[in-house]
Amino acid sequence: MESPTVWRGSTLGERAQDRREQFIAAGFRLIGADGTGAAAVRALCREAELSAKYFYETFDSRGDLVIAVYDRVVGELVEVIGAADIHGKLPERLRITFMAAAAYFEEDPRRARILFRETLVDDVLRDHAVAAIPVFVLHVAQVVWRDGGSAGLADPDKLGLVVSSLSGALVMVFLNWLEGRISATADEVADHCTDLVLALHELGTRTRG
């Protein structure tokens, strides 16, 4: 097998990956500051200091770049929650989870804009988020319900209803809080989200007589 061609200490694959990271970072800055409308290919190339040739070698379209930026934020949030010291009974585990999420967004509010606000106005992100947000909520459920407490949600129809309700509610709570429309501390937001999840969990596991 031939060794990868090395130029100035890096291979073609490494340089391509570096350019991808430059474009994603540029997209994060543009979308985080001014929304997806600011992320035209020309603007992305200017921000990344790379040519359009490299953009189209890296992404099939502007939409693919926007989705890559969104997925990067989701992935970071999942990592933050996964690294949190989640312990105790269910309410405490939920609260720790939401405190970790709140800290992640407060650290850089652009993350919340990309994850929540832009999915309401960008068609590409809206369609992508319809699938991505429920997957994220389910991931959180797997982290939090380590004692099997989600067993009552095994019914796919019931699970879909609960996850959809929870996804929409959490998005609006965090978005309105981070954009200043809700006057609350991070602790209060975490407490409210915990109560919301517990209420929906009870609803989802309830059997009709």
matplotlib code that plots the C-alpha trace (Angstrom):
import matplotlib.pyplot as plt

x = [0.0, 1.3, 1.8, -0.3, 1.4, 2.8, 3.2, 4.5, 4.0, 0.4, -1.4, -4.0, -6.6, -5.4, -5.5, -9.0, -10.1, -8.5, -10.4, -13.6, -13.0, -12.3, -15.6, -17.5, -15.9, -16.7, -20.3, -20.6, -19.4, -21.7, -24.8, -24.3, -24.0, -26.5, -28.4, -28.3, -29.1, -25.6, -24.0, -23.9, -21.1, -19.1, -19.4, -18.3, -15.3, -14.4, -14.8, -12.8, -10.2, -10.6, -11.7, -15.0, -13.2, -12.3, -15.9, -17.4, -14.7, -15.8, -19.6, -22.1, -24.1, -24.5, -27.2, -24.8, -22.5, -25.4, -26.4, -22.7, -22.6, -25.9, -24.7, -21.4, -23.4, -25.6, -22.6, -20.9, -24.0, -24.3, -20.6, -21.2, -24.1, -22.3, -19.4, -21.6, -21.5, -25.1, -26.0, -28.7, -32.4, -34.2, -35.1, -31.5, -30.2, -32.5, -31.6, -27.9, -28.5, -30.3, -27.8, -25.1, -27.1, -27.8, -24.1, -23.2, -25.5, -24.7, -21.0, -21.7, -25.3, -24.5, -25.0, -28.6, -29.3, -28.0, -29.7, -33.0, -33.7, -32.5, -34.5, -37.6, -36.6, -34.4, -36.1, -33.0, -32.4, -36.1, -36.3, -33.1, -34.0, -37.3, -35.2, -32.2, -33.9, -35.9, -32.7, -31.0, -33.9, -33.8, -30.0, -30.6, -33.3, -30.8, -28.2, -30.8, -33.0, -30.2, -32.3, -34.8, -37.3, -38.2, -39.4, -43.0, -42.3, -41.6, -44.8, -43.5, -46.7, -46.6, -42.9, -43.3, -46.0, -44.0, -40.7, -42.4, -44.0, -40.8, -38.7, -41.0, -41.3, -37.6, -36.7, -39.0, -38.0, -34.3, -34.8, -37.0, -34.7, -31.5, -33.1, -34.3, -38.0, -38.1, -36.6, -35.2, -31.9, -30.2, -31.2, -34.9, -34.8, -33.2, -35.9, -38.7, -37.4, -37.0, -40.6, -41.7, -39.9, -41.3, -44.8, -44.5, -42.9, -45.8, -48.2, -46.3, -46.3, -49.9, -52.3, -55.9, -58.5]
y = [0.0, 3.4, 6.0, 9.1, 12.0, 14.4, 18.1, 20.5, 17.9, 16.9, 14.5, 15.4, 13.9, 15.9, 19.1, 18.4, 17.8, 21.0, 22.9, 21.3, 22.5, 26.0, 26.1, 24.8, 27.3, 30.1, 28.9, 28.8, 32.4, 33.7, 31.8, 32.4, 36.1, 36.8, 33.6, 31.2, 33.9, 35.2, 31.9, 32.4, 30.4, 33.6, 34.8, 31.4, 31.4, 34.9, 34.1, 30.9, 32.5, 29.7, 29.5, 28.4, 25.5, 24.2, 24.7, 22.5, 19.9, 19.8, 20.2, 19.4, 22.6, 25.4, 23.4, 20.6, 23.1, 24.6, 21.0, 20.3, 23.4, 22.3, 18.8, 20.0, 22.0, 19.0, 16.7, 19.1, 19.3, 15.5, 15.4, 17.9, 16.0, 12.7, 14.1, 15.5, 13.8, 12.5, 10.8, 10.4, 9.7, 10.6, 14.2, 15.0, 13.3, 15.4, 18.6, 17.9, 17.2, 20.5, 22.5, 21.1, 22.1, 25.6, 26.2, 25.1, 27.6, 30.4, 30.0, 30.9, 32.0, 31.5, 27.8, 28.3, 30.5, 27.8, 24.9, 26.5, 29.8, 29.0, 25.8, 28.0, 30.1, 27.9, 25.2, 23.0, 23.1, 22.7, 19.5, 18.2, 19.2, 17.3, 14.1, 15.4, 16.8, 13.7, 11.7, 14.1, 13.8, 10.0, 10.2, 12.3, 9.8, 6.9, 8.9, 9.9, 6.8, 4.4, 2.5, 1.4, 4.0, 4.6, 1.0, 2.2, 4.2, 1.0, 1.6, 3.3, 5.3, 6.6, 7.2, 9.3, 11.5, 12.1, 12.8, 15.2, 17.0, 17.1, 18.3, 21.2, 22.3, 22.2, 24.1, 26.9, 27.1, 27.3, 29.7, 32.1, 32.1, 32.6, 35.4, 37.2, 36.7, 34.6, 36.2, 33.2, 31.9, 28.8, 26.9, 27.9, 26.8, 23.5, 23.0, 23.8, 21.5, 18.7, 19.1, 19.1, 15.9, 14.2, 15.3, 14.0, 10.8, 10.2, 10.9, 8.6, 5.7, 6.1, 3.3, 4.2, 2.3]
z = [0.0, -1.0, 1.8, 1.6, -0.1, 2.5, 1.8, 4.5, 7.1, 6.3, 4.0, 1.4, 3.7, 6.7, 4.7, 3.4, 7.0, 8.1, 5.4, 6.4, 10.0, 8.7, 6.8, 9.8, 12.1, 9.6, 9.3, 13.1, 13.3, 10.5, 11.5, 15.2, 14.6, 11.8, 11.1, 8.2, 5.7, 6.3, 5.3, 1.5, -0.2, -1.0, 2.6, 3.9, 1.7, 2.7, 6.4, 6.1, 3.8, 1.3, -2.3, -3.6, -5.3, -1.8, -0.6, -3.3, -2.8, 0.8, 0.7, -2.0, -1.2, 1.3, 3.0, 3.7, 5.5, 7.5, 8.6, 9.5, 11.7, 13.4, 13.9, 15.5, 18.1, 18.8, 19.1, 21.5, 23.7, 23.8, 24.9, 27.6, 29.0, 28.7, 30.7, 33.5, 36.8, 36.6, 39.8, 42.4, 41.9, 38.7, 39.6, 40.6, 37.4, 35.3, 37.1, 36.6, 32.9, 32.4, 34.4, 32.1, 29.0, 30.4, 31.2, 27.6, 26.1, 28.5, 27.7, 24.0, 23.2, 19.5, 20.1, 21.1, 18.1, 15.8, 17.6, 18.3, 16.6, 13.1, 12.9, 13.0, 9.9, 7.7, 5.7, 5.5, 9.2, 10.0, 8.1, 9.6, 13.2, 12.9, 13.0, 15.0, 18.1, 18.9, 18.6, 21.0, 23.5, 23.3, 23.9, 27.0, 28.2, 27.9, 29.9, 32.6, 32.9, 33.7, 36.2, 33.5, 34.4, 30.8, 30.3, 30.3, 27.1, 25.0, 23.0, 19.8, 19.4, 22.9, 22.8, 19.7, 21.3, 24.5, 22.7, 20.3, 23.2, 25.2, 22.2, 21.5, 25.1, 25.9, 22.7, 23.6, 27.2, 26.5, 23.5, 25.3, 28.4, 26.4, 24.4, 27.5, 27.2, 30.4, 33.6, 35.4, 36.7, 35.3, 38.4, 37.9, 34.3, 35.2, 37.9, 35.5, 32.8, 35.3, 36.4, 32.8, 32.0, 35.1, 34.2, 30.6, 31.8, 34.1, 31.2, 28.9, 31.3, 32.4, 31.3, 30.6, 32.6]

ax = plt.figure().add_subplot(projection="3d")
ax.plot(x, y, z, "-o")
ax.set_aspect("equal")
plt.show()
